[in-house]
């Protein structure tokens, strides 16, 4: 993050990756954000919804993508989920997840959990058995609590818990190749749910993003700016922040792996074309 700040860039923005980076850095203390964002494929992922709903950033198969991000970063992964259409598994999955969270915390590893606060990813950093409360940290750094029985049903009826395990022995070259395959797959729109055109990812996401701003330009030209709600503008800041962040990390990751193939460094340099100026922080 220091390098990002020194370069006047936003650093990691996606709420899951913010939480994963925080957890891994807590465990190791020497996290390389460039490797994390690049090897996981999140440096190459672009997501959007037609009204810029921020939860669109996580509209993909959790089970296919989230554990893989941890494994690609160099760690085994402990993962459990229960989706909205699996109500018969709610209690058993919540108990399973609670046991995993406690075990992880006892060995000093926070858990990355969906919808702890504001329909985004957050961290469980402690627990209180007497009061049956989790101590949580939102992706924005807010310290809060959550009742045990709210796990997986805190507004959105989905349970997703990721806990990094021990370092794995995955081959570095293999992980690099995997990350490049992820980038291509995502660009082709393959990492997604079946709800188009309201949601888009990959190359198609840029067209939807551009069309949203074109509509806003028409609204502004018509003198009806009040039609663009302030929370929508905040959501747009989150999208722009992630896109800019991802672009910066893609650039640095490709340069980092240039020893794998010299063309990677050349591709990384292309991300400098038309570089934006200024920081893209979330509006508070």
N, C-alpha and C positions, 0 to 999 in steps of 0.2 A: 504493500500500500504506500510506503514511503516514496517509492519510485514514481507511482502514479501521481501523488501529490506534488512531487518535485517537477513533474512534467505537465502540471496543470491539467491533469486528467482525473476522472471520477473514481477510479478504482472499481472493485467488484460491486455490482448493483443488484443482480438477480437475488431475490430473497433466499432461495434455497442455497445458492452458492455463498452468499454472505454468511449464512449459518454454518455451512460445511467448513468454510475457511476458518471461522471462529473456533469451531470444535477441534479441527486438526491443529490449528495454531496453539490452542490451549494444551493439547496433548504433547506436541512436539516443540513448539516455540520457534521453529525456523521454516515456516511454510513459505513456499514459492508460489505466489498467486498466479504467475504466468503459466507455470506448469499445471496448476490446478485447473485453471480456466481452459487451457489448450487441450490437455490430455483428456479431460472430461467431455470435450466437445461443446461446452457452453460458450466458448469464445466464438463459435460459429452459428449459434442458434438465435433465430429471430422469430418472435411470436407477436401476433396482434389480433385484436378483436375490433369489430366495426365501431363500437362505442368506447374503445380503449379501456375496457374493464381490466383492472390490474391482474385479476386472477387468471386471465388468459395466458400469462407468463408460465402457468403451470398446467395448461390444457394439453397434456400428453400422457402416455402410459407411465404412471409412476414406477410400476414394477419393472418395466423395461429399461428405464433411463436412470433412476435415482441410485440404486445399488451400483450400477455400472460406473457412475461418476466417482464413487468412493474407491472402487476397485482400480479404475484407471489412474487415480491419484496415488495409488500404491498401498492400499489398505484392504483387508478383508472387510466385509460388510454384514451387519446383522440387520435384517429388514422384516417388517410385518406391515400388512395393510388389510383394510376392510372397506370395500366400496359401498356406495349408497344402495345398491341392489342386493346386498348381502346382509339384510337385517337379522337373519337367523344366526349369524356369526358374531353379532355385535358384542355380547357379553364375553364370550370366550376369547375373542381377539383383543378386547380391551384388557382383560386379565393377563393375556400373553404379553401384550405390549408393556403393561405396567411392570411385570417381572423383568423384562429386558431393560427397561429404563432404569430401574433400581440397580440392577446388576452393573449396568454401564456406569452409573454415577458412583457406585462403590469402588470402581477401578479408575475413577476420575475422568470419565468421558461423557460429555453432554449428549443429549439426544436431539436430533433434528426432526421436528414434528409439524405436520400440516395443520393450519387453522388454529393455532394457539391464540392468535390475535389478528383481527382485521383481515381474515381470509388470505393469509400469507404464511410463509414458513417462519418458524421461531425455534428457540432452543429451550429445552428443559434442563436447568442447571442445578436443581436441588429438589428435595421433597420433605414433607412434614407428615409423618404417619398419624400423629395425634389429631391434627386438624384436617387430614386427608387433602392436602394441598400440594401442588407442584409449584416450585419457584421457576418462573420462566423469564426469558429475555427475548424481546421481539427483535426482528431483523433490523429495526431502527435503533435498538439499544435501550428500549423501555423495559424496566423491571416490573413484573406483574405476577399474579398468582392464578392458578386454575384448579378447580376441584377435580379430584381423581375421576369422578363419574362424568365429567365433561370431556374427557379424552376421546377424541374421535366424533364428538357431537357438540361442538362448540359454536354451532351456527350452520356449518356445512357438514352433512352426514357422511364424512369420509375419515377413515383412520389411516395415517401413513407415518411410520416411525422408522428413522434411519439412525443406526449407531455404528460409527467406525470401529473396526476391530483391530487386530494386530497387523503390522506391516506384512504385505504379501510379497511373494518372490516373482511376481510377473516380470517378464522380460521387457526392458525399456523400449527396444525397437518394435516389439509387438504392440505395446501400448501406443506408440507413435502412429503405427499403421492403423490401429483401431480408430484413433482420433480423426485421421484423415478420411476414413470410411464413414465415420459419423458425420463429418462436415458435408460430404457428398450426398449422403442419404437425406440429411436435413434440408439441404438446398433443393432437393427434388421433391420436398414436401411429404416424405414418407414417415416422419416421426410425428404423428398427429392423430387426433380423434376425427371421427367422421361427421363434422358439423360445418362444412364449408357452404357458402362463402362468408358466413359471419365471422369465422376464425380462419386465419391463414398462418402459415409458417414458411420458412425457406425463402426462395426467390420471390414467390407469389406474395409474400407479406409486404414487400416493398411497394407493390402496386396498390394494395389496400391502404397502406400508410399514406401514400401520396394522395389517394383519392379523398381520405379524411381531411387532409389539410386544404385540398382544393375546395371542399364543401365549406370549410371554415372561412376561407377567403371570400367565397360568395356571400356568406352571412355578414362578414365584416363590411364588405362593399355595400351591402344593403342597409347598413346602419343598425343591425340587430344583434350586436355583440352580446346582449343579455341572454341570448339563446344558448350561448356556450357556457355551461355551468362551471363554477370555480373548481369543483372536485374533478371534473373532466380535464381541466387544465393541469391539475396535480397529477392525474393519471398519465397524461401526455408527457409530463416531466419524467415519470418513472420509465416509460417506454424509451424516451429519447436518451435517458441516462444509461439504460441497459444497452441500447444499440451502440452508443458511443463507447461504453466500457468494453463491450464485446469486440468491437472493431480494434480498439487499442491492444487488447490481449491477443487477438488473432495475429496482429502485426508482430508483437513481441514473441509469441510462441513460434511462429513460422521462422523467425530469425534464430530463435533458440535451437530449433531442430535442423538448422541449415547444414549441419555436419551429416545429417541423414541423407540429404540430397541438396545440392547447391541451389536448385530451383526454388526450394522453400524460402530461402533468404530473399530471392528476387520477388517472389509472391508477397512476402511480408512487407517489402518496400512499397508495394502498390497501395497499401492501406494508408500511406502518408499523403496520397493524392487528394487535394481538396480538403485537407485536415481542418476540422472545426476549431474555433478559438473559444476559450472560456470554459468554465466549469458548468456541468449540468447536474446540479444537486437537486434533490427532491425539495419541493416547497413544503415548508412546515405549516 
